Structure formats: C-alpha cells, structure tokens
Amino acid sequence: MPAPNDDPRTAFAALLTEEGQALLAGLRDYDPARELATATRLRREHAPELVSAALGQARLRQRAVAKFGAEDAGRMFFTPNGVEQATRASVAAHRARRFAALGVRRLADLCCGIGGDAIALARAGVSVLAVDRDPLTCEVARANAAALGLAGLIEVRCADVTEVDTAGYDAVFVDPARRGGRGRIFDPEAYSPPLSWAVEAARTAPYAALKIAPGVPHEAIPEDAEAEWISDAGDVKEAVLWFGTEPGARRATLLPGGASLTGEGLPDPAVRPVGRYLYEPDGAVIRAHLVAEAARELDGGLIDETIAYFTADAPRPTPFATGYEITDVLPFNLKRLKAILRERAVGVAVIKKRGSAVEPEELRKKLRLDGPNSCVIVLTRVAGAPAMLLGRPVGE
C-alpha cells in the first residue's frame, strides 16, 4: 500500500494506483455531510494520507460537475485552482468546433491547466500539445487525457510557455492566468503571461485564440483581432480574441444554442417611449456592444440613451434578448408600487435593475409581497428619469 507524504504530487500519484482508483470509485456518491464518518471508516483500511487525498478529490469532482457534467467530472482529476479556472465544457467545445472548422489539426495549448480545452479539442479531432509550467497541474492534465481515452491526441509538456516553439502548429490557444495571490487580475499586462506576449505569440501562427476577461475595454483589443464574447445559459463566461479569422469583427455567441450575432457598426437606436414590450439583451450582446444589432431585428428603440434595454411594439422571438410584456410604466415611487402589488395580490416578483440605485433585495424586504400572483419589476431609467416597469415574461 502506498504511503503518501505531504508532497501534493506524491499524494496525487497515490490516487492513480489501483488502491487509489478503487477508493475514488467508492466515493462516487460521496456525501459531504457524512465526511467525518466516511473518513473514520476508510482509515481503518487505508493510509490516512491516501484517504485525505481521495476525499479532497471527491469534493473537487462534485464542484466540477457544474462545468464538466457528472459523467466526465466523475472520471477526471482536479486541483482547487484547476476547478476554479477551467473553461466550462460547453464553451471549450464551441471553441474547439471553431478551430476544427478552420481546418486546424495540430494546436499548441499554452497555459493548459488541467486540460479542459485540450480535451474538447481532442474530441474535435485536433492533436494537442498541452503546456503548463506547474508540475502537478501537468500530471493532472495527463491523467485526465488518459481517463477520457484521449492520451493519443494530447501530449502534455511541463515548461514555461514563453520558451515553447510553436512553429509547425496550425494554431495556438493561450489562456493566461488571470488570478494572483490577491484574487482576480484586471490589468491584461499583469496576466501570466502578459497579454502583449500572448498577442505576439498568436500572430506567429496561421490561427490563434486568446482567452481574456469579458470586461476587457474595447480600445484594448488589437485591430487585427476578432473579439468574441460568449455566454452560457445567460451568464457571460469569457471573451476570446481570434487571429486569422475576421480582423476587427465583434461577435456575441450564446450557448448552448450557438446563436451568434456579428457587429455591423450600427449607430445606437433612437430613444422612444416604452412600448408594449421590453427586451433585455443577453450579457454577451451588451459586452460586445451589439445592442443596436439586436434591437434592429425587432424594430426596437432604446428607452434611455445610457441603458441597455430596448422596447418594441410587437413580440418577436429572438435568442439575443429576453422579452417582457409591460403593463405599467410609472415614475419610481415605493408607496405606489406597494399599493399596486397589494391590489394585484402579487406574492412572487422577479426584480431586475439597470441604471437604478435601488437594490433589489432591499426593495423586496420593503414590499412584503403576499398573494398567489406574480410579476416582473424592472427598475431603470426612462428618458433620463427613474422609473418602474411592471409586466410579465413574453408568452406567460
């Protein structure tokens, strides 16, 4: 029986042994509420260090289900940073499909982490050189490739990415570390490696993609890059700079459906009175500055020149915005709002805000909702004035 020590690499290696694998298999339905009892029972048969490593891995696998799904997460291996920073599987698969459609067959994945993107690329038929400078992370990535039957397509190399020769590869993908000892890093030049280095590395390959924070200022985007903002189930997950595709393009892609909106340089729509329908653009559409393109599809206009809501007179299905049928457009007044909700017996309210200083949860406490009915409350500005809009989701 292996006797792991305090070295995390030794502890991880123990998990790959026959005993470690059997222990992990027995923890597939691990219940965190019973961890003490489970640990006590397992330590009667296994080394305490191995039990601790296995329980830690079981916890990480449960956290990883949200990103990788239960089937893959139950077979993969993780580190705490790896779970936190790994690309969501649906996003990685979208990017891999784009690379494959470009004809990419050999790709250098720089800053590969635990291998989430490499896995998606390999499943798309791309041969991957996966590089990371952390030895434990590399061992985890190598184990994941093996666990998912992709070792033949993924070569993991422990090295400084700035010293790797990517000549001969069809494409480069770089996912710089955007977290440090004090948390999230907002300065692109403080990424590891810096964004400027990643951009130059991208320009040496026929195709490239650089993963960046979705809040990147548009003025920081290189002129020869396409910028794509990606949301999944309504949450903006990341932005990607593409090289070798459409220089200067701005794109919003919405997963899981895959709908994509490309910028045309349209001016902002005119401000107009609130019509019967209000539309809230997806976050990726807003980040990509494509509200005008989304509004044009619905013949919509802005309700305020500084607010990313637009209004229209007819309901039209669109993947790029969520629609609400508006019943009331009123100046913001808490007393009047409480009276209306009480009169309509509203007990459930979805409270949304944009351009309002009112905090939804504080407002909810003051409303004291009670009743069988529901509504949507939108706190915003209309033509510069604080307003409250009441309504319901389109189709209800």
C-alpha positions in Angstrom: 0.0 0.0 0.0 1.5 3.4 -1.0 2.4 5.8 1.8 1.8 9.3 0.5 3.5 12.2 2.2 2.9 15.9 2.3 4.1 16.4 -1.3 0.9 17.0 -3.4 2.4 15.3 -6.4 3.1 12.1 -4.3 -0.4 12.3 -2.9 -1.8 12.6 -6.4 0.3 9.7 -7.7 -1.2 7.6 -5.0 -4.7 8.3 -6.3 -3.6 6.8 -9.7 -2.7 3.5 -8.1 -5.1 0.5 -8.2 -5.9 1.2 -4.5 -6.4 4.9 -5.1 -8.7 4.3 -8.0 -10.8 1.8 -6.1 -11.1 4.3 -3.2 -12.2 7.0 -5.5 -14.8 4.7 -7.2 -16.2 4.0 -3.7 -16.6 7.8 -3.2 -18.6 8.4 -6.3 -21.7 9.1 -4.2 -19.8 10.9 -1.5 -21.9 12.9 0.9 -20.1 15.9 2.4 -22.4 15.8 5.4 -21.1 12.4 6.4 -17.4 13.2 5.7 -16.2 12.5 9.3 -17.9 9.1 9.4 -16.7 8.2 6.0 -13.1 9.3 6.8 -13.2 7.3 10.0 -14.4 4.2 8.2 -11.9 4.4 5.3 -8.9 5.0 7.6 -9.4 1.5 9.1 -8.4 0.1 5.7 -6.2 2.7 4.0 -3.4 5.1 4.9 -4.8 8.4 6.4 -2.9 10.5 3.7 -4.5 8.5 0.9 -8.0 8.8 2.5 -7.5 12.6 2.8 -6.4 12.9 -0.8 -9.3 10.8 -2.0 -11.8 12.8 0.0 -10.4 16.0 -1.3 -10.6 14.7 -4.9 -14.2 13.6 -4.3 -15.1 17.2 -3.2 -13.4 18.7 -6.2 -15.3 16.3 -8.6 -18.6 17.4 -7.1 -17.7 21.0 -7.7 -16.6 20.2 -11.2 -20.0 18.8 -12.2 -21.3 22.3 -13.0 -18.5 22.8 -15.6 -17.9 19.3 -16.9 -21.1 17.3 -16.3 -21.4 14.4 -14.0 -20.0 11.7 -16.3 -16.7 13.5 -17.1 -16.3 15.0 -13.7 -16.7 11.6 -12.1 -13.7 10.3 -14.1 -11.4 13.4 -14.2 -8.9 14.7 -11.7 -8.8 18.3 -10.4 -6.9 20.8 -8.3 -8.7 23.6 -6.4 -7.3 26.2 -8.8 -8.0 23.9 -11.7 -11.7 23.7 -10.9 -11.9 27.4 -10.4 -10.1 28.4 -13.6 -11.0 25.6 -16.0 -13.1 26.5 -19.1 -16.7 25.3 -18.9 -17.0 22.2 -21.2 -19.7 23.8 -23.4 -17.6 26.8 -24.0 -14.5 24.7 -24.7 -16.5 22.6 -27.2 -17.7 25.7 -29.0 -14.1 26.9 -29.4 -12.9 23.5 -30.5 -15.6 23.4 -33.2 -14.4 26.8 -34.5 -10.8 25.6 -34.7 -11.8 22.4 -36.4 -13.9 24.2 -38.9 -10.9 26.3 -39.8 -9.0 23.2 -40.7 -6.8 23.1 -37.6 -5.3 19.7 -37.0 -2.4 20.4 -34.7 -2.6 23.0 -32.0 -0.4 24.3 -29.2 -2.5 24.9 -26.0 -0.4 27.2 -23.9 -1.3 27.5 -20.1 -3.4 24.3 -20.5 -4.3 24.0 -16.8 -6.0 20.7 -16.0 -6.7 20.2 -19.7 -10.3 21.3 -20.2 -9.7 22.9 -23.5 -7.3 20.2 -24.7 -10.0 17.6 -24.0 -12.5 19.5 -26.1 -10.0 20.0 -28.9 -9.0 16.3 -28.9 -12.7 15.3 -29.1 -13.0 17.5 -32.1 -10.2 15.6 -33.8 -7.4 18.1 -33.1 -3.9 16.9 -32.0 -2.9 19.0 -29.0 0.4 20.0 -27.4 -0.7 21.0 -23.9 1.8 23.1 -22.0 1.8 24.3 -18.4 4.7 25.2 -16.1 3.2 23.7 -12.9 4.3 20.0 -12.5 1.3 18.9 -10.5 -1.1 20.6 -13.0 0.7 18.8 -15.8 0.3 15.5 -14.1 -3.4 16.1 -13.6 -3.8 17.1 -17.2 -2.0 14.0 -18.3 -4.2 11.8 -16.1 -7.4 13.5 -17.5 -6.3 12.7 -21.0 -5.8 9.1 -20.1 -9.0 8.8 -18.0 -11.1 10.1 -21.0 -9.3 7.9 -23.6 -7.6 10.9 -25.3 -3.9 10.3 -24.4 -3.1 9.5 -28.1 -4.2 13.0 -29.1 -2.9 15.1 -26.1 0.8 15.5 -25.4 1.3 17.2 -22.0 4.6 19.1 -21.6 5.8 20.8 -18.4 7.5 24.0 -19.5 7.4 27.8 -19.5 5.1 28.7 -22.3 7.3 31.6 -23.4 10.0 29.1 -24.2 7.9 26.7 -26.3 8.5 26.7 -30.1 5.1 26.6 -31.7 6.4 26.5 -35.3 4.7 23.8 -37.3 1.4 24.0 -35.5 -1.8 25.1 -37.3 -3.0 27.2 -34.3 -2.1 28.5 -30.9 -4.5 28.8 -28.0 -3.4 30.8 -24.9 -5.3 31.0 -21.6 -3.2 33.3 -19.4 -3.6 33.1 -15.7 -5.9 36.0 -14.6 -5.8 35.3 -10.9 -3.0 36.1 -8.4 -2.4 35.9 -4.7 -4.8 38.8 -4.2 -7.6 37.5 -6.4 -8.7 38.4 -9.9 -6.3 40.4 -12.1 -7.8 43.2 -14.2 -4.7 44.6 -15.9 -4.1 42.5 -19.0 -0.3 43.2 -18.7 -0.4 41.6 -15.3 -1.7 38.3 -16.7 0.7 35.4 -16.7 2.0 35.5 -19.4 1.1 39.2 -20.2 -1.5 39.8 -22.9 1.1 41.6 -25.1 3.2 38.5 -25.2 0.2 36.3 -25.9 -0.8 38.6 -28.8 2.6 38.4 -30.4 2.6 34.6 -30.0 -0.8 34.5 -31.7 0.5 36.5 -34.7 3.1 33.8 -35.4 0.5 31.1 -36.1 -2.0 30.8 -39.0 -4.8 30.8 -36.5 -4.9 31.6 -32.8 -7.3 32.3 -29.9 -6.6 34.1 -26.7 -8.9 33.8 -23.7 -9.4 37.1 -21.9 -11.7 38.6 -19.3 -15.1 39.6 -20.7 -14.7 43.1 -19.2 -11.8 43.9 -21.4 -12.0 47.5 -22.7 -12.8 47.6 -26.5 -9.9 50.0 -27.0 -7.5 47.4 -25.7 -8.5 44.9 -28.5 -5.9 44.7 -31.3 -7.1 45.9 -34.7 -6.2 42.6 -36.3 -8.2 40.5 -33.9 -11.8 39.4 -33.9 -13.4 39.7 -30.5 -16.0 37.1 -29.4 -18.0 37.3 -26.2 -19.5 34.0 -25.1 -22.4 33.4 -22.7 -23.8 30.1 -21.5 -27.3 29.9 -20.2 -27.4 33.6 -20.0 -24.2 34.1 -18.0 -21.2 35.7 -19.7 -18.3 33.4 -19.3 -15.4 34.8 -21.3 -14.1 36.8 -24.2 -11.8 35.4 -26.9 -9.5 37.2 -29.3 -9.3 35.4 -32.6 -6.5 35.9 -35.1 -6.6 34.7 -38.7 -10.4 34.9 -38.9 -12.2 38.3 -39.3 -10.0 41.2 -38.2 -11.9 43.9 -36.4 -15.1 41.9 -36.1 -17.2 41.9 -32.9 -19.3 38.8 -32.1 -21.6 37.6 -29.4 -22.2 33.9 -29.1 -24.9 32.4 -27.0 -24.7 28.8 -25.7 -26.0 26.2 -25.5 -27.9 27.0 -28.7 -24.9 28.6 -30.5 -26.7 31.6 -31.9 -24.2 34.2 -33.0 -24.6 37.9 -33.6 -21.9 39.9 -35.5 -21.4 43.6 -35.4 -22.1 45.9 -38.4 -21.1 49.1 -36.8 -24.7 50.4 -36.4 -25.4 53.6 -34.5 -27.4 53.4 -31.3 -31.1 53.1 -31.9 -33.2 56.3 -31.2 -34.7 56.7 -27.8 -38.5 56.2 -27.9 -41.3 55.8 -25.3 -41.7 52.4 -23.8 -43.9 50.3 -26.0 -45.8 47.2 -25.1 -42.7 45.0 -24.9 -39.3 45.5 -23.2 -36.2 43.5 -24.2 -33.2 42.8 -22.1 -30.2 41.8 -24.3 -28.1 38.9 -23.3 -24.9 39.9 -21.4 -22.7 38.8 -24.3 -24.6 41.1 -26.7 -24.1 44.0 -24.2 -20.4 43.3 -23.7 -19.9 43.1 -27.5 -21.6 46.5 -27.9 -24.2 44.9 -30.2 -27.4 46.2 -28.6 -28.1 48.1 -31.8 -27.9 45.0 -33.9 -30.2 43.1 -31.6 -32.7 45.9 -31.5 -32.8 46.2 -35.3 -34.0 42.7 -35.6 -37.1 43.7 -33.6 -37.6 47.2 -34.9 -36.7 48.3 -31.4 -35.7 51.6 -29.8 -33.9 52.5 -26.6 -35.8 53.6 -23.5 -32.8 55.7 -22.4 -29.6 56.6 -24.3 -27.5 55.2 -21.5 -29.5 52.0 -20.7 -29.1 48.6 -22.5 -32.9 47.9 -22.6 -34.8 48.4 -25.8 -38.5 48.4 -26.5 -40.8 47.3 -29.3 -44.5 47.2 -30.1 -44.7 43.5 -31.2 -43.4 40.3 -29.6 -40.8 38.6 -31.8 -38.7 35.6 -30.7 -35.0 36.3 -30.6 -32.2 34.4 -29.0 -30.3 37.6 -28.3 -32.7 39.2 -25.7 -35.3 38.2 -23.1 -38.7 39.8 -23.7 -41.2 41.1 -21.2 -44.8 42.3 -21.8 -45.2 45.6 -20.0 -48.4 46.5 -18.2 -47.3 49.6 -16.3 -44.7 52.4 -16.9 -44.5 54.6 -13.8 -42.2 57.1 -12.1 -40.4 55.3 -9.3 -42.4 55.6 -6.1 -42.2 52.9 -3.4 -45.6 53.7 -1.8 -47.4 53.4 -5.1 -45.5 50.2 -6.0 -46.5 48.6 -2.7 -50.2 49.6 -3.3 -50.2 48.2 -6.8 -48.7 44.9 -5.8 -51.0 44.6 -2.8 -54.1 45.3 -5.0 -53.0 42.7 -7.5 -52.1 40.1 -4.8 -48.6 39.7 -6.0 -46.6 37.2 -3.8 -43.8 36.4 -6.2 -41.7 39.1 -8.0 -38.7 39.0 -10.2 -36.9 42.3 -9.6 -34.5 43.4 -12.3 -32.5 46.6 -12.4 -30.3 48.6 -14.8 -29.4 52.2 -14.2 -31.1 52.3 -10.8 -29.6 53.0 -7.4 -32.3 50.8 -5.7 -31.0 47.3 -4.6 -33.5 44.5 -5.5 -33.1 42.6 -2.3 -33.6 45.7 -0.1 -36.7 46.6 -2.1 -38.0 43.0 -1.8 -37.9 43.3 2.0 -39.8 46.6 1.9 -42.5 45.3 -0.4 -43.7 42.5 1.9 -45.1 40.5 -1.0 -48.2 38.3 -0.3 -50.6 36.6 -2.7 -50.9 34.0 -5.4 -49.9 36.1 -8.4 -46.5 37.0 -9.8 -44.9 39.8 -11.9 -41.7 41.2 -13.1 -40.5 44.6 -11.8 -37.9 46.5 -13.8 -36.1 49.3 -12.0 -34.4 51.6 -14.6 -34.4 55.0 -16.2 -36.8 56.1 -19.0 -35.6 59.2 -20.9 -33.4 60.1 -18.0 -35.9 59.7 -15.2 -36.1 56.9 -12.6 -38.9 54.6 -13.5 -40.5 51.3 -12.5 -41.9 49.0 -15.2 -44.3 46.2 -14.3 -45.0 43.2 -16.5 -44.6 39.5 -17.3 -42.3 37.4 -19.4 -43.4 37.2 -23.0 -45.6 34.1 -23.5 -46.9 33.8 -20.0 
